[in-house]
């Protein structure tokens, strides 16, 4: 009996209009019985979409706002029911909240999709939101490309790059379109746009075509070279420079790579390879080739000297290294610095020895001024005053000897004074300065009183000599010498 009552109640329920509307519902897009073709036809013809079933919420039982079955209403647009979140189809709602309300994507061009649906400039600096905008742009672009839409004009894409707006170069497939982009960027003189486009072309076109077109556009080539230098793409950069015929730049790039190597042995091998591959075979680098050869020769000389001196210093048996410890390795030093080192630690070596200063001077063609200045500095620091005399003494025409300094005795005195020489040594070379004014200036500076008195007396300047004599301590040899000069009746003083 209870089962009959229950059956009667259920029959009564299914006879109601609302239940009938639910029972007769059709074209549920998410039903397993609906095929893909049916769903596609439904979308194209804009037929009715029923709401999702939800027995726990009465609002989902309502098909339209007036309660009538949606199958009786005809065609309309899709909308969202505010209270349930389910999707309804209603004739009273004519507009969609998305860009698909009036025009199908199949009727839109790439220009329409990219430009109309995206802001002209990013509205936020939030990286997460920017990524979302880019992803949305990519989705829209792919959909538009699948529909066979048209490309954005070249000049507009380049302008978007310059303005920092969102853009895509993937839509440009032909060679002409790609290089039209590059030419437009070159025309507008924007380095960022040129670099972005040239990198895109480099990835998407045959190397032979790319190289040929790049040779015709030196501005683009310069930007690509700068980009490779900044990103240390040195191997590609070397190939690019060779392809462009810029052999000097390629050679200097290889040389720069070689000298940056820290290990002396590896650096020597790299320099030798650079010499053979880039310098010797290139007539345009004939003036630079001897310089590289000298660099290699200098490094070949430095390596054995360094190895020998390091072992001697570690052994502790050489007094020279104990008294004057080495401050740095000789490796990678200049020719003049190497000469100073050898003058300091190996001044007595013969010419057959790698560390001989004279051998270094001859091989690297150092001038007399370079040699004298460097050797004098080393001997003055060692306080080898007799050796200084030998350095500044030369043979005369008739077998005699005379003092000679190619750097000038004024500079000799300045170098010697830095090492606190004996007064008689400094006085000796001050007297050899030909220029009277310069001699007087340096003698006063170095407090060589005898030289000052002799110079003033030779200048017959009594006033200056009297003034200088008053500064001297009474009773000293210098004070008496000044007084004797003033009392010398043979000197005709100036008025």
C-alpha positions as CSV (number, residue, x, y, z in Angstrom):
1,X,0.0,0.0,0.0
2,X,2.8,2.3,0.9
3,X,4.5,1.6,-2.4
4,X,1.3,2.5,-4.3
5,X,1.1,5.8,-2.4
6,X,4.7,6.5,-3.1
7,X,4.1,5.8,-6.8
8,X,1.1,8.1,-6.9
9,X,3.2,11.0,-5.4
10,X,5.9,10.5,-7.9
11,X,3.4,10.5,-10.8
12,X,1.9,13.7,-9.5
13,X,5.4,15.3,-9.3
14,X,6.3,14.4,-12.9
15,X,3.0,15.9,-14.1
16,X,3.9,19.4,-12.9
17,X,5.2,22.0,-15.4
18,X,8.5,22.5,-13.7
19,X,9.3,18.8,-13.6
20,X,8.2,18.4,-17.2
21,X,10.5,21.2,-18.2
22,X,13.4,19.4,-16.5
23,X,12.3,16.0,-17.8
24,X,12.1,17.3,-21.4
25,X,15.5,19.1,-21.2
26,X,17.8,18.6,-24.2
27,X,21.1,19.6,-25.7
28,X,23.1,19.5,-22.5
29,X,26.7,20.3,-23.8
30,X,28.3,18.3,-21.1
31,X,26.1,15.2,-21.5
32,X,27.9,12.0,-22.6
33,X,25.3,11.5,-25.3
34,X,26.0,14.7,-27.1
35,X,28.6,14.3,-29.9
36,X,31.3,16.8,-30.9
37,X,29.5,17.5,-34.1
38,X,26.2,18.3,-32.3
39,X,28.0,20.6,-29.9
40,X,29.7,22.4,-32.8
41,X,26.4,22.8,-34.6
42,X,24.8,24.1,-31.4
43,X,27.6,26.8,-31.1
44,X,27.3,27.9,-34.7
45,X,23.5,28.2,-34.8
46,X,23.4,29.7,-31.4
47,X,20.8,27.3,-30.1
48,X,19.6,27.1,-26.6
49,X,21.8,25.9,-23.7
50,X,20.1,24.5,-20.7
51,X,21.2,25.1,-17.2
52,X,23.1,22.5,-15.1
53,X,21.0,20.3,-12.8
54,X,21.3,21.1,-9.2
55,X,18.6,19.4,-7.0
56,X,19.8,21.2,-3.9
57,X,19.1,24.7,-5.3
58,X,15.8,25.7,-6.7
59,X,17.3,28.4,-8.8
60,X,18.8,25.8,-11.1
61,X,15.3,24.4,-11.9
62,X,14.3,27.7,-13.5
63,X,15.0,27.7,-17.2
64,X,14.1,31.3,-17.9
65,X,13.3,34.2,-15.6
66,X,9.6,33.7,-16.2
67,X,9.8,29.9,-15.5
68,X,8.9,28.8,-19.1
69,X,10.9,26.1,-20.8
70,X,13.8,27.5,-22.7
71,X,13.0,25.3,-25.7
72,X,10.0,27.6,-26.4
73,X,12.0,30.8,-26.5
74,X,14.0,30.6,-29.7
75,X,17.6,31.7,-30.3
76,X,19.4,34.1,-28.1
77,X,22.8,34.6,-26.3
78,X,24.6,32.8,-23.5
79,X,24.7,34.4,-20.0
80,X,25.6,33.5,-16.5
81,X,23.0,33.3,-13.7
82,X,24.2,35.4,-10.8
83,X,23.0,33.3,-7.9
84,X,24.0,29.8,-9.0
85,X,26.9,30.4,-11.4
86,X,25.3,28.1,-13.9
87,X,25.2,29.0,-17.6
88,X,21.7,30.0,-18.9
89,X,20.4,31.0,-22.3
90,X,17.9,33.9,-22.3
91,X,16.4,36.0,-24.9
92,X,16.2,39.0,-22.5
93,X,20.0,39.1,-22.3
94,X,21.5,40.3,-25.6
95,X,25.2,41.0,-24.7
96,X,28.0,38.7,-23.6
97,X,30.7,39.8,-21.1
98,X,33.4,38.5,-23.5
99,X,34.7,39.5,-26.9
100,X,32.8,36.7,-28.6
101,X,29.4,38.4,-28.2
102,X,29.1,39.8,-31.7
103,X,31.9,38.3,-33.9
104,X,33.2,34.8,-34.2
105,X,36.9,34.3,-33.9
106,X,36.9,32.8,-37.4
107,X,35.9,36.3,-38.7
108,X,38.7,38.1,-36.9
109,X,42.2,38.9,-38.1
110,X,45.3,38.6,-36.0
111,X,45.4,42.4,-35.9
112,X,41.9,42.4,-34.4
113,X,42.7,39.8,-31.8
114,X,46.0,41.2,-30.7
115,X,45.1,44.9,-30.8
116,X,41.5,45.0,-29.7
117,X,41.7,42.5,-26.9
118,X,44.9,43.7,-25.3
119,X,45.8,47.0,-23.6
120,X,48.2,49.2,-25.5
121,X,50.7,49.2,-22.7
122,X,51.0,47.0,-19.6
123,X,48.9,48.4,-16.8
124,X,50.9,46.9,-14.0
125,X,54.4,46.1,-13.0
126,X,53.4,42.9,-11.2
127,X,55.4,40.1,-13.0
128,X,52.7,37.6,-12.4
129,X,50.1,39.7,-14.1
130,X,52.4,40.5,-16.9
131,X,53.0,36.8,-17.5
132,X,49.2,36.3,-17.5
133,X,48.8,39.0,-20.1
134,X,51.5,37.5,-22.3
135,X,50.0,34.0,-22.0
136,X,46.6,35.4,-23.0
137,X,48.1,37.2,-25.9
138,X,49.8,34.0,-27.1
139,X,46.5,32.0,-26.8
140,X,44.6,34.6,-28.8
141,X,47.4,34.8,-31.4
142,X,47.4,31.0,-31.9
143,X,43.7,30.9,-32.3
144,X,43.8,33.7,-34.8
145,X,46.6,32.1,-36.7
146,X,44.6,28.8,-36.8
147,X,41.7,30.7,-38.3
148,X,43.9,32.1,-41.1
149,X,43.9,35.7,-40.0
150,X,45.9,38.4,-41.5
151,X,49.3,39.8,-40.1
152,X,49.8,43.0,-38.2
153,X,51.4,45.6,-40.4
154,X,55.2,45.7,-40.2
155,X,55.5,49.3,-39.1
156,X,52.9,48.8,-36.3
157,X,54.8,45.8,-34.9
158,X,58.1,47.7,-34.9
159,X,56.4,50.6,-33.2
160,X,55.1,48.3,-30.5
161,X,58.6,47.0,-29.9
162,X,59.9,50.6,-29.6
163,X,57.1,51.5,-27.2
164,X,57.7,48.5,-25.0
165,X,54.3,47.0,-25.8
166,X,53.4,43.3,-26.3
167,X,54.3,42.0,-29.7
168,X,54.9,38.7,-31.6
169,X,57.2,38.1,-34.6
170,X,56.1,34.5,-35.2
171,X,53.3,35.5,-37.6
172,X,55.9,36.7,-40.1
173,X,56.9,33.6,-42.1
174,X,58.3,34.8,-45.4
175,X,61.8,36.1,-45.9
176,X,60.5,39.4,-47.3
177,X,58.3,40.1,-44.2
178,X,61.2,39.3,-41.8
179,X,63.6,41.7,-43.5
180,X,60.9,44.3,-44.0
181,X,60.7,44.3,-40.2
182,X,64.4,44.7,-39.9
183,X,64.5,47.5,-42.5
184,X,61.8,49.4,-40.7
185,X,63.7,49.1,-37.4
186,X,66.8,50.4,-39.0
187,X,64.9,53.2,-40.6
188,X,63.6,54.2,-37.1
189,X,67.2,54.0,-35.6
190,X,66.0,51.9,-32.6
191,X,68.8,49.6,-31.4
192,X,66.5,47.4,-29.2
193,X,64.1,46.8,-32.1
194,X,67.0,46.0,-34.5
195,X,68.5,43.5,-32.0
196,X,65.3,41.8,-31.3
197,X,64.4,41.4,-34.9
198,X,67.8,40.3,-36.1
199,X,67.9,37.6,-33.4
200,X,64.5,36.4,-34.5
201,X,65.6,36.2,-38.1
202,X,68.8,34.5,-37.2
203,X,66.9,31.7,-35.6
204,X,64.3,31.3,-38.3
205,X,66.1,31.6,-41.6
206,X,68.9,29.6,-43.4
207,X,72.4,30.8,-42.4
208,X,73.4,31.3,-46.0
209,X,70.5,33.7,-46.7
210,X,70.9,35.3,-43.3
211,X,74.6,36.0,-43.9
212,X,74.0,37.4,-47.4
213,X,71.3,39.8,-46.2
214,X,73.3,40.8,-43.1
215,X,76.2,41.9,-45.3
216,X,73.8,44.3,-47.0
217,X,72.8,45.8,-43.7
218,X,76.0,46.9,-41.8
219,X,73.9,48.7,-39.1
220,X,72.2,45.4,-38.2
221,X,75.5,43.6,-38.3
222,X,77.0,46.1,-35.8
223,X,74.1,45.6,-33.4
224,X,74.4,41.8,-33.7
225,X,78.2,42.1,-33.0
226,X,77.6,44.3,-30.0
227,X,75.0,41.8,-28.7
228,X,77.4,38.9,-29.0
229,X,80.2,40.8,-27.3
230,X,77.9,41.6,-24.4
231,X,76.8,38.0,-24.1
232,X,80.2,36.5,-24.6
233,X,79.2,34.5,-27.7
234,X,82.8,34.6,-28.7
235,X,82.9,31.6,-31.0
236,X,79.8,32.8,-33.0
237,X,81.2,36.3,-33.0
238,X,84.5,35.1,-34.5
239,X,82.7,33.3,-37.3
240,X,80.5,36.3,-37.9
241,X,83.4,38.7,-38.2
242,X,85.2,36.3,-40.6
243,X,82.0,36.0,-42.7
244,X,81.7,39.8,-42.8
245,X,85.3,40.1,-43.9
246,X,86.2,42.0,-40.8
247,X,89.5,40.2,-40.3
248,X,91.2,42.8,-38.2
249,X,88.4,42.7,-35.6
250,X,88.4,38.9,-35.7
251,X,92.2,38.8,-35.1
252,X,92.0,41.3,-32.2
253,X,89.1,39.3,-30.7
254,X,91.2,36.1,-30.8
255,X,94.2,38.0,-29.4
256,X,92.1,39.4,-26.5
257,X,90.9,35.9,-25.7
258,X,94.5,34.6,-25.7
259,X,95.9,37.2,-23.4
260,X,93.0,36.7,-20.9
261,X,94.3,33.1,-20.2
262,X,96.0,33.0,-16.8
263,X,98.2,29.9,-17.3
264,X,101.4,31.0,-19.0
265,X,101.8,27.8,-21.0
266,X,98.2,27.8,-22.3
267,X,98.5,31.5,-23.1
268,X,101.7,30.9,-25.1
269,X,100.0,28.2,-27.2
270,X,97.0,30.3,-27.8
271,X,99.1,33.3,-28.8
272,X,101.1,31.2,-31.2
273,X,97.9,29.8,-32.8
274,X,96.5,33.3,-33.1
275,X,99.7,34.4,-34.8
276,X,99.6,31.7,-37.4
277,X,95.8,31.7,-38.0
278,X,95.1,35.4,-38.0
279,X,98.2,37.6,-38.2
280,X,100.8,36.0,-40.4
281,X,98.3,35.1,-43.1
282,X,96.7,38.6,-43.2
283,X,98.7,41.3,-45.1
284,X,96.5,43.9,-43.5
285,X,98.0,43.1,-40.1
286,X,101.6,43.2,-41.2
287,X,102.4,46.1,-38.9
288,X,100.9,44.3,-35.9
289,X,102.5,40.9,-36.6
290,X,106.0,41.9,-35.2
291,X,104.4,43.1,-32.0
292,X,102.7,39.8,-31.4
293,X,105.9,38.0,-32.2
294,X,107.7,40.1,-29.6
295,X,105.0,39.3,-27.1
296,X,105.5,35.6,-27.6
297,X,109.3,35.9,-27.4
298,X,109.0,37.9,-24.1
299,X,106.7,35.3,-22.6
300,X,109.1,32.5,-23.7
301,X,111.9,34.4,-21.9
302,X,109.9,35.1,-18.8
303,X,108.8,31.5,-18.1
304,X,112.2,29.9,-17.5
305,X,113.4,32.9,-15.5
306,X,110.4,32.8,-13.3
307,X,110.7,29.0,-12.8
308,X,114.4,29.3,-11.8
309,X,114.0,32.3,-9.5
310,X,111.0,30.8,-7.8
311,X,113.0,27.7,-7.0
312,X,115.9,29.8,-5.8
313,X,113.7,31.9,-3.6
314,X,112.0,28.9,-2.0
315,X,115.4,27.2,-1.4
316,X,116.6,30.2,0.6
317,X,120.2,29.8,-0.6
318,X,120.3,33.0,-2.7
319,X,121.1,36.0,-0.5
320,X,119.7,38.4,-3.1
321,X,116.2,37.0,-2.7
322,X,116.5,37.1,1.1
323,X,117.6,40.7,1.2
324,X,115.1,41.8,-1.5
325,X,112.2,39.5,-1.6
326,X,110.3,39.4,-4.9
327,X,107.0,41.3,-4.8
328,X,105.4,39.8,-7.8
329,X,106.0,37.2,-10.5
330,X,107.7,38.3,-13.7
331,X,105.2,36.5,-15.9
332,X,103.0,38.8,-18.1
333,X,105.0,41.8,-17.2
334,X,106.0,44.4,-19.9
335,X,109.4,44.4,-21.6
336,X,110.6,47.4,-19.6
337,X,109.4,45.9,-16.3
338,X,111.2,42.6,-17.3
339,X,114.3,44.6,-18.0
340,X,114.1,46.3,-14.5
341,X,113.6,42.9,-12.9
342,X,116.7,41.5,-14.6
343,X,118.8,44.6,-13.9
344,X,117.9,44.2,-10.3
345,X,118.3,40.5,-9.8
346,X,120.5,39.5,-12.7
347,X,122.7,42.5,-13.6
348,X,125.9,40.5,-13.9
349,X,124.6,37.8,-16.2
350,X,126.2,37.3,-19.6
351,X,124.5,37.8,-22.9
352,X,124.0,34.1,-23.4
353,X,121.7,34.1,-20.4
354,X,118.0,34.6,-20.7
355,X,118.0,37.2,-17.8
356,X,120.8,39.3,-19.3
357,X,119.7,43.0,-19.4
358,X,121.7,43.6,-22.6
359,X,120.1,40.6,-24.3
360,X,116.6,41.9,-23.4
361,X,117.5,45.4,-24.7
362,X,118.6,44.0,-28.1
363,X,115.8,41.5,-28.7
364,X,113.0,44.0,-27.8
365,X,114.8,47.0,-29.4
366,X,114.6,49.2,-26.4
367,X,115.9,52.7,-26.8
368,X,119.0,54.0,-25.0
369,X,116.7,56.3,-22.9
370,X,114.5,53.3,-21.8
371,X,117.6,51.2,-20.9
372,X,119.5,53.9,-19.0
373,X,116.4,55.1,-17.0
374,X,115.5,51.5,-16.1
375,X,119.0,50.3,-15.3
376,X,119.8,53.5,-13.3
377,X,116.7,53.0,-11.2
378,X,117.6,49.4,-10.4
379,X,121.2,50.2,-9.5
380,X,120.3,53.2,-7.4
381,X,117.9,51.1,-5.4
382,X,120.6,48.6,-4.8
383,X,123.0,51.5,-3.9
384,X,125.5,50.3,-6.4
385,X,127.1,53.8,-6.9
386,X,130.1,52.5,-8.7
387,X,127.9,50.7,-11.1
388,X,126.0,54.0,-11.7
389,X,129.3,55.6,-12.7
390,X,129.9,52.8,-15.2
391,X,126.4,53.2,-16.7
392,X,126.9,57.0,-17.2
393,X,130.4,56.8,-18.5
394,X,131.2,56.5,-22.2
395,X,134.3,56.4,-24.4
396,X,135.4,59.6,-26.1
397,X,136.8,60.1,-29.6
398,X,140.5,59.7,-28.6
399,X,140.2,56.8,-26.2
400,X,139.3,58.8,-23.2
401,X,136.1,58.6,-21.1
402,X,133.5,61.1,-20.3
403,X,130.2,61.3,-18.4
404,X,127.2,61.1,-20.6
405,X,123.5,60.7,-19.8
406,X,121.0,60.4,-22.7
407,X,118.2,61.1,-20.3
408,X,119.9,64.3,-19.0
409,X,121.8,64.7,-15.7
410,X,118.9,66.6,-14.2
411,X,116.8,63.4,-14.4
412,X,119.7,61.4,-13.2
413,X,119.8,63.5,-10.1
414,X,116.1,63.1,-9.6
415,X,116.3,59.3,-9.8
416,X,119.3,59.1,-7.5
417,X,117.8,61.4,-4.9
418,X,114.9,59.0,-4.5
419,X,117.3,56.4,-3.1
420,X,119.2,58.7,-0.6
421,X,122.6,58.7,-2.2
422,X,125.7,60.0,-0.6
423,X,126.1,63.8,-0.9
424,X,129.3,63.6,-2.9
425,X,127.5,61.3,-5.5
426,X,124.6,63.7,-5.9
427,X,126.9,66.7,-5.9
428,X,129.0,65.1,-8.7
429,X,126.0,64.7,-11.0
430,X,124.4,68.1,-10.1
431,X,127.6,69.8,-11.3
432,X,127.2,68.1,-14.7
433,X,123.8,69.8,-15.4
434,X,124.4,72.2,-18.2
435,X,121.4,74.5,-17.6
436,X,122.4,76.9,-14.8
437,X,118.9,77.7,-13.7
438,X,117.9,74.0,-13.6
439,X,121.1,73.2,-11.7
440,X,120.4,75.9,-9.1
441,X,116.8,74.8,-8.7
442,X,117.7,71.2,-8.0
443,X,120.7,72.1,-5.8
444,X,118.5,74.2,-3.5
445,X,115.8,71.4,-3.5
446,X,118.3,68.7,-2.6
447,X,120.2,71.0,-0.1
448,X,123.5,70.7,-1.9
449,X,124.9,74.0,-0.5
450,X,128.3,73.9,-2.2
451,X,126.6,73.5,-5.6
452,X,124.3,76.4,-4.9
453,X,127.2,78.7,-3.8
454,X,129.3,77.7,-6.9
455,X,126.4,78.3,-9.2
456,X,125.5,81.7,-7.8
457,X,129.2,82.7,-7.9
458,X,129.4,81.7,-11.6
459,X,126.2,83.7,-12.2
460,X,127.9,86.7,-10.4
461,X,124.7,87.2,-8.5
462,X,125.9,88.8,-5.3
463,X,122.5,89.7,-3.9
464,X,121.2,86.1,-4.1
465,X,124.5,84.7,-2.7
466,X,124.3,87.1,0.3
467,X,120.7,86.1,0.9
468,X,121.4,82.4,0.7
469,X,124.5,82.8,3.0
470,X,122.3,84.3,5.7
471,X,120.3,81.1,5.7
472,X,123.3,78.9,6.4
473,X,124.3,78.0,9.9
474,X,127.2,80.2,11.0
475,X,130.6,78.4,11.4
476,X,129.8,75.6,9.0
477,X,131.9,74.7,6.0
478,X,129.1,75.9,3.7
479,X,128.8,79.3,5.5
480,X,132.6,79.9,5.2
481,X,132.5,78.9,1.6
482,X,129.8,81.4,0.9
483,X,131.7,84.2,2.7
484,X,134.9,83.3,0.8
485,X,133.0,83.6,-2.5
486,X,131.6,87.0,-1.5
487,X,135.1,88.3,-0.6
488,X,136.7,87.0,-3.8
489,X,137.9,90.1,-5.6
490,X,138.4,88.4,-8.9
491,X,134.7,88.0,-9.4
492,X,133.0,90.9,-11.1
493,X,129.6,90.9,-9.5
494,X,126.5,92.2,-11.2
495,X,125.2,95.6,-10.1
